[in-house]
Amino acid sequence: MWKQGILMACLSLHFLTGQAQMADDWKTYYDEIGTLEDVEMGSWEEAYDVLNELATHKINLNTATQQDLERIPFLSAQQIEEIVAYIYQYAPLQSVDELAMIESLDAPRRRLLQCFVEVKPIEQTSFPTLRNILKYGKHELVGYARIPLYKRKGDDKGYLGDPLKHWMRYTFNYGQYFKVGLIGAKDAGEPFFKGHNSSGYDFYSAYALVRTKGLLNTLVVGRYRLRFGMGLVMNNDFSFGKLGTLATLGRNTDHICGHASRLEANYLQGAAVRLALTKHTYATAFASYRPIDATMNKDSVTIATILETGYHRTQSEMNRRRNAMQATLGARLYWSDKGFHMGLSGVYTSFNHQLRPDTVLTYRRWRPRGRRFYNLGIDYGYQNHRLMISGETATGDCHALATLNTISYQLRDNLTLIALQRFYSYRYHNLFATSFSETGNVQNESGYYIGASWTPLRNLSLMWYSDYVSMPWARYRVSKSSYAWDHLVQATYLYHSLSLNARYRWHRKQYDNADKTRLIPQTEHRARLSATYTSTHWRNRIQTDFTYIKNQQTAKGWMLTDNFNYQLGVFKAGIQVAWFHTDGYISRVYTYEPGLLYTFSFPSFYGHGMRYVAHVQADVTSRLQLIAQAGHTNYSDRDHISSGLQQIDSHSQTDIDVQMRWKF
């Protein structure tokens, strides 16, 4: 049996063969691979949207290509290769249970994979006709609204719109061949069908995606996202953190997808095409021209900051809306054969106004300045049954270097070792780069990572990593060079319907003291214990989180969470209760909440209080699904919540979420 992948400890919360699997098991997995930094990064929400999309529109294994399977983030390159080989040899598959024949897929990961794949007959081998697409394509319409049972200060004076948050999402798809999407969304406080939003929603995203097995491999028109290689030149799609990235970090990918997210920052607008020049060679080209939100300098003709929040609730926020334009061109050539692969990527971008950020503060010194920028990179690698080597090196008009290299080796059937090296010059900048990092930026880092995944017993999985990184230039709240050290160990034990998980993380960073005369270490201890019991119709999970922060002072925090879900036929209900107690924001805790479709729900809490969530879902027919959820947070240490225009003059807040999904 192939070695356990690096996510084995995370995935083993998913149940042993023969147990019932609840529909949202993948969301539990998503929670297990996350750390606080991951949850608070925007790319984490983008990854959540991708997994939601895959769970809703599953991949047909009988028509799946390597490119299709690379969209599933928890599969290793070896597993993808073995799945493709099995499909080629034994197609058509009759059941997803045939995945048990693939040795590299352990039972937990195999059951998780069933959330995203299905087996259907092969209806045709050629691209469908327009008539068949229109006749047999599937429509899906999803609507969502959040109704606040409280009032913020901005609702009376300050916000231009009503306090409701709502969105709609329409998707039309014909298998993996053709897909059209349209999204409209507004945040609470943004105007709807008035003022600057006379066309309705504050944000729209539309795209059309075509995939074929011929020369035209992929074509997308409208708003889209890309991911090339290791992400040092182009990745505005998504990126996992240190736990979740490792299973796919060795995979150099060419990924093109429509922008099916409500996030208003990380997308391109125009067209992208991927051509299959030969069996082993692919060429990609893309072009984009889009408006961006920006804060202008006092001269009104140069850009101080590119904004990514997407909020347009007040007049000042509306004045910064779409007040600059960005044009982007790029290309990529990729080759793979007999275990070797290599790719060349390039991207050029320009603005109609010069970027001129304030560089008076030292940590801002090397931010991008100018009007035109370019980046070039080469990615490379080799893979066989035991060994995987992969990396990417990039540069650009900054005349600085960024490189990321990783090697993994299967020492035994139950033991995998991984090592990773990265060097991101403090002078390197790229407006589209997202990859493995400590700070979330591909800049100002030099570090080494080692990790291991070990299954000493059939029911016991262990995972460990250690990451040391130096940051030679100043950064926010750090006026000189500094370092960070991060260790994590996780153990998972399975026994029939019971799953036990324990995690401990030790994380040390350096920050300025109050006088900014020297650096002081801040050591963060975070621990999590959880127990999950699963029956045919119900599941109960109890989780305890602990936090201890030490710098010049100490701060502690803990949270106790109980989540119960029951499913019977077309009905599903759940309740979650969390009791939290922290000394302040620095020792905040977070938890996964059973959210609605396409809704990111990993809130963090600080202070003293309780959090309650109740969830009801009904599949009225095979095509109509209704969902309602109520969330209530009650604080015992304050008489108001938040500040500024977001302030609520109460110690509690309650939201009602409603959603409808209609398939036709």
N, C-alpha and C positions, 0 to 999 in steps of 0.2 A: 504493500500500500504506500502511495506517495506520502511524503512528510506532511505533517499538519502545517497548514498555512499560518502566517503570522497573526491572523485574526481568530485562530482557533479558540482562544480563551474567551474572546468576545462572543463569537457565534455559538458557543456551546450552551448558551442559555436557551437555545431553541431545541425543541424537545426530541427525545429519542424516537427511533422508528416505531410506528404503530400508534403514536399518540395523536390526538386531534390537534390540528393547527388552527389557531385563530387568525382571522384575516389580517390583523395589523401586527403580526409578529415582527415584521421588518422594522417597525418603529421602535420596538424594544431593543433590537440590535443597534439601531441608530443611536439610541441613548447610551448604550454600553460602550461605543467607540468614541464618545465625546468627552472632552475636558471643558473646563470653564472658558478657556481661551477660544476653543473651537466654536462653542455656542455663541459667543459674542462677536465672532467674525462674520461678515456678510456672506462669504462664500459658503459657510455652513448652511445657511438658509437656501442658497442656490442648489446645493447638493440634495437637500430635503425635497425641493421641487422636482429634481430629476428622478429621485426614487419614487415619489408620488406618481409621476407620469408613467414610469415603468410598471408600477403596480396596477395602474388603471388600464394601460394598453400593453398587455403582456407580449413577449416575443415568442413567436411560433418556432419551436425548435426544428421543425421539419424544413423551414425555409431560412433558418438563422445562418448568418455568415460570421466570420471572425469579428468583423466590424460591429455587427449587432451585439455580440456578446461582450465586447469591450465597453459597452455602455453600462454594464453591470459592475459597480465599483468594487465589490468584495471578492471578485474572482482573480486568481493569479494568472499570469501568462501561460503557465504550464497547464492549468485547468482548462483554460479557453482552448488551447491547442488540442487537448485530449477530447473535449466535447465536440469540437469541429471534426476531428478524425472519426469519432464514433458515429456521428450523424452521416458522414460521407460513406462509411462502410455499411451501416445498418439501416439507412433511411428507406422507407419512412418509419419513424418511431410510432409506436402505438400508444404509449403512456409515458408520463413524466417519471414513473417508477423505474424506467430504464436508466435513469441517471445513477442508480445504484451500481450499474456495471462499470462506471468510471471510477477507477481506483483512487484518483487524487481528490475526489470529492468525499469529505467526511460526512457523517450523518447530519450533524447540525447545519452545515453549510448547504447540504443537499436539500434539506427541508426549507431552508430560507430561500434557496433559489426558486422553489416552486411558487413563491409569491410574485415572481417576475417573468416566469416562462409558462408556456402551455404547449400542448401537442394537438395540432389540427391537421386534417388532410391537406395535401398539396393540390391546390386548385388549378394552378398553371405554373409553368416554368418561365414564361416570357412576361414582359411587362403588360399589364392589363390594358384593355381598350378604355377610352374615355367613357363609353357607354356603360361598361361593367363597373367602372369606378363610381359613376353617378348612381347606378342601380343598386350595387351591393355595398357601397361604402357605409360606414357607421358614424352617426352623429352623437355628440354628447354635449349637453348644456348644463352648466353648473352655476348656481347663484348663491351668494353668501351675503349676510348682513350681521353686523355687530351692533347691538342696541345697548348703550350705556344707561344704567339706572342711577346716574349721578351727573353733576354739572361741573365742568372745569371753568376756571376764570375766563379763559379765552372764548368760551361759548357765549358769554354775555357781551364781551367787548374784546376784539382782537382778531378772532378767527373770521374768515370771509364766508365760511360755509357752515352747514349743519353738523351736529356731533356724531352722525352715523358714519360708520365705516362699511363700505360694501363694494362688491366686485362681481363681475360675470365672466364666464369662461366658456367659449364654444370651440369644439374640436371636431373635425371631420377627418376620418382616416380610412384607408383601404390597406389593411395589413401593414407590412413594412415598406410598401411601395410609394404610397402617397399620403400626405397629411397636410391639413390646413388648420391654422389656429388663430383665434381672435380673443384678446383679453382686454377688458376695461376695468379700471379700478380707481377708487378714491379713498384717501385716508380721512379719519375724523377731522373735521374742521375745514376741509377743502370744499370749494363751491361745486355745485352740480347743476348743470344747465343754466349757469348764470356767470356774469363777469367774464373773466378770461377763459372759463370752461363752458362756453356757450354750446359746444358740441357734446356736452354731457360729462363724461368722466375726465379726471385730471390726467390719466395715463392710459394710453392704448398701445397694444402690441399685436401685430398681425404678421403672419408668415405662411409660406407654402413650401413644403419639402417633398422632393422626389428622390427615390432611391431605385436604381436598377442594377442588374448584374452584367451590364455591358460596359461600353466605353464611358458613358455618363454614370459614374458610380453614385454621386450625390450632388444634388442641386437644391439650394435654398434661396428664396427670394423674400425680402421683407426684413424683419428683425431676427438676428441669429447670434449664436455664440460659437467659439472655436476653442479647440485645445490641441496643441502640437507638442510632440516630444515630452520633455519633463516640465514644460511650462515656463522656461526662462525667456523665451521670445514671445510666445502667444499662449495665453490661457485666460480667457475671460469667462470660462464655464464654471468650474467649481474645483475645490481642493479640500481634502480631508486633513485632519491634524495628524499628530505623531502616531496615534494608535491606528487610525483608519487608513492612512496613506500607505502603510508598508506593504499591504497585499498587492497594490497596483503600482507602486513606485517604479518597479522594474519594467513596467509596460510603457513603451513609447507609443503614443496613440495619435491618430489623426481623427479627430472627432468634430463633426459639424452637426449642429442641431438648431431648431427654431427657438427663439426666445419665448418660452412658455411660462415665464415668471412675471410676477408683479414688481420685481425690483427694477428701478428706473435708471440704474447706472451702467451695469456691465452688459452692454449689448452693442452689436454693430448693426448698421442699417443699410441695406443694399442687396448684394448678392454674393454667394460663394459657390464654387463648383469644385468637385473632386473627380478627376478622370483616371480610369484604369488604363494606363498606357500599355502595360503588359501584365502578365500574371503576377509579377513581383514588383512592379513599379507603378507608383501613383503620383499624380501631380495635382496640386491644389492652388487655386487662385481666388482672391476675394477683394471686394471693394466696398467701401462704406462712406456715407456722408450723413451726418446726424447732428442735431442740436444738443448742446449740453448746458447744464446749470453751472453758473460760475459767479464768484464774487469778483467784481472789478476793482481795480485800484482807483485812487482818487482822480487820476487822469482820465478815467472812463474809457480808455482804449487798450489797456493791458489787463491781463487776468492775474488776480492774486491767488485764487484757490479754485480748483475744480470741485464742485459739490456732488455728493453721491447719496444724500439722504432721501431725495425724492419728495420732500415735504413742500407744499405750496399752500399753507394755511393762512398766512398773514400777508399783508401788502409787501413787506420787505422780502419775504420768501418768494412771493410772486414776481417781484422786480428782478430777482436773480434767476428766474426760470427761462431756460432756453435762450440765453443772451449771448451765446457764442456757438460757433460751428466747428466741427472736427471732421476732417477727411482722412481716410485710411485706405492704404493699398498693401497687399501682401501676397506672398506665394510660398509654396513648399513643394519639395521633391522628396519622395520617400521610396526606399528600396529595401526588400527583405528576401532572403533566400538561405536555406540550409542552416538556420539558426542565427545567421548574422542579419543585422539591420542597420540602416543609416538613413538620416534625414537632413536636409538643408532647409532652413526657414529664414524668411526675411519679412520685415514689416516696416512700413513708412507711414507716418502720420503727421498732419499739419493742422494748424488752427487759423481762424481768420483774425485772431488777436494774439499778440505775443504773451507767452507765459512769463510773468515776472513776479514770482513769490517773494515775500519778505524774507531775506536771508540774513538779517541782522543777528538773529539768534543762531548760535553755533550749530545746533542740531538741524537747522533748515538749510545749511550752507550748500549742500549738494542736491537740492531738489531740482527737477528739470526746469531749465530756463531757455526761452527761445520760442520759435514758431514752428520749426520743422525738426522732426526726430526720426531716427531709424535704428533698427536693431537687426542683427544677423546672428544665426546660431547653427551649430551642427550637433546632432544627437546620434548616438551610436550604441551598439550592444551586441551581445552574443548570449544564446540560451541553448542548453541541452537538458538532459533529464535531471541532472543534479545541480548544475551551476547556472547562475544568471548574472550577467554583467551588463550594466546599462548606465548611460550618462548623457549629459548635454553641456556644451560650452557656448557662451554667447558674449557678444560685445555690441558696440553701436557707436553713435556719434559722440558718446561720452568718453570714448577711448579707454574704457575700463572693462574688466573681465568679470563674468559670473560663470561658475562651473559647479555642477552637481553630479556626483558619481556614486553608484551603489553596486554592491556585490552580495549575493545571497548564495548559500551553499547548504545542500541537504546532507547533513552529516550522518543521520540515521533516518529510519522510517518515521520516527516520532520526534525528531529534533532538527530544527532549522535555525541557522545562524545568519544574521544580516549585519552588514556594515555600510555606513553611508558617510560620505565626505562632501562638504559644500564650502565654497568660497564665493561670497558675493561682495565685490569691492564696494567701499562706501561711495565711490564715484559712479558706480553703475546705476543707471536708471532705465526703466521701461514701464510705460503706461499700461501695458497689457500683461505683465508677468505675474503669475501666481504659482508658487511651488512650495516645497518643504522648507519651513523656516521656523525660527523661534518667535520673531516679532510680527509675522504676517506679511513682511515685505521682502522682496528679492533685492536686498541692499544691506551693506554694513554688517555682514556676518561671516564668520569663519568657524566651522565646527565639525565635530565628529560624533557619529551616532553608532551605537552597537545595540543589537537586540537579539533575543532568542525566544523561540516558541517550543515548548517541550511538553509532551504527553507521557509522563512516567507510568501512569496507570490508565486503563481503558476509560475510566470515568473521571479522571483528574487531568486538568490542563493548566499549565503554568505559562505566563508570559512576562517578559522583563525587557526593559530598555534603559539605556543611559545615554544622555545627550549633553555634550559640553560645547559651548559656543562662546566665542569672544566677539565683541563688537568694538572695533578700533576707533570709531568716530562717536561723537556725542549723539544722544537721542533724547526724546522727550523725558524730562525730569532727570536726565543724566548728562552732566556737563563735560564728561571726558570718557575715555575708553573704559569698557566694563566687560563683565563676563556673566554668563548664566549657566547653571547646572541643573539638569532635570533627570530624575530617576522615577521609574514606575514599575511596580510589580503587581500582577493580577493572577488570581487563582479561581478556577471554576470547577465545581464538583457536581456531577449528575447522578441521581439515584432514582430510577423509574420516573415518577411524576414530579419529583422535587429537584430544584436547581438551586445551588448555593454559589454565591459570587462574593469575592473579597478583593478590594483594590486599595493600594496605598501609593501616594505620590509625594515625593519630596522635591521641591522646586526652589532654587535660590537665584535671586537676581540682585543687582546693585542699583541704588538710587542715590541722588544727592541728599545730604543732610539739610537741615533747615537753613543754614548759612551758606550752603553751596560751596563749602570749603573742602569737603572730602566726600567720598562715597561710603555708604553704609550698606551692609548686606541685609536683604529681606528674605527670610526663609519661610516657605509656605508648606504646610503639611495638610494633605487632604486624604481622607479615607472614606471608603464606601463599603457597606455590608448589605447584601440583599438576599432574600429567599423568595423563590417563586414556586408555587404549586399549581399544576395544571390538571384539570379534569376535562371530560368530554365537552361540557357546556360552560364551564367557568374557569377563571384563573384569578389567583390572588397573589399579589406581590407586596412584600414589606421591605422597605429600604431605609437605611440610616446613613446619613452623611455627616462627617465631622470635618471641621476646619480649624487650623491653628496657625496664626501668622505671627512672626516675631521679627521686629526690626529694633528701633529704639524703644518701642513699647510692644505689647502683645495684644492680640485680638483673637477671640474664639467664636466658633459658631457651630450649630448643628441643626439637622432637620430630620424628622421622622415622617415617613410617607407610607401610606397604605393605599394600594390600588386594587379594586375588585371589579372584574368584568364578568358579565353573564350573557350568554348567547343561546337562544332557543328559536330555531326556525328562522323566520324573517326578522325577528326582533333581537336587538342587542342593547344592553344597558350597562352603565358603569358608574362608579363613584370613586373619587380620590380625595383623601384628606391628608394634609401636610401640616405639621407643627414645626415652626422654625424659631430659632433664637440665636441671634448673632450680635456681636459687640459693635458692628458697624458695617459700612459698605465693603471695606477691604476684606472682611471675612464672610462675604455673601455666599449663599448656597444656591443651587439650581436643581431643577427636576424636570423630567419629561411629563407633559400632560397629554392625556388622550384627546388630541385635537380633531378638527374636522378635515375634510379632504382639502389638499393643497394649502393647508394652513400650518405654518411653523409655530410650534408651541413648546418652547423650552425656557420658561421664565426663570429669572433669578430673584432671590428675596434677601433682604437684610432687615435687621431690627428684631422685634418680637411680634409674633402673630400666628394666625391660622389661615390656611388656604383650602377652599372647598371647591370641587368640580363635580358636576353631575352631567351625565351624557346619555342620550337616548337616540337610538337609530331604528328606523323601520323601513324595510324593503317592501313598499306597498304593492308593487308589481315587479316583474323582472326588469322593467325599464325605469321605474320611478323609485327613488330613494329619498327619504326625508330624515334630517338630522337636527337635533336641538341640543344645546349645551348651555349650562349656567355656571359661571365662575364667580366666587365671592372671596375677597381677601379682607381680613379684619386684623388691624394692627392694635396692639395694646400699649405701645410706647410713643404714640404721637396723636395729635388732633387734626393733622392735615397730611395729605399725600402729595408728593412731588412739589414743584415750585414753578414760579413764573406763570405763563398762560396755561400750563398743564396742571396747576394746583387744584386739588379737590379739598374743599373745606369740610373734611370728615375723616374719621379714622378707618373707614371701610369703603370698599367699592365693589359694585356688582355689574357684570356684563352678561347679556343674553346673546348667544350666537345661534343663528338659524341657517340652514343650508338645504338646498334641493338639487338633486342630480337627476336629469332626465336623459335617457338613451333612446334614440329612435333611428 
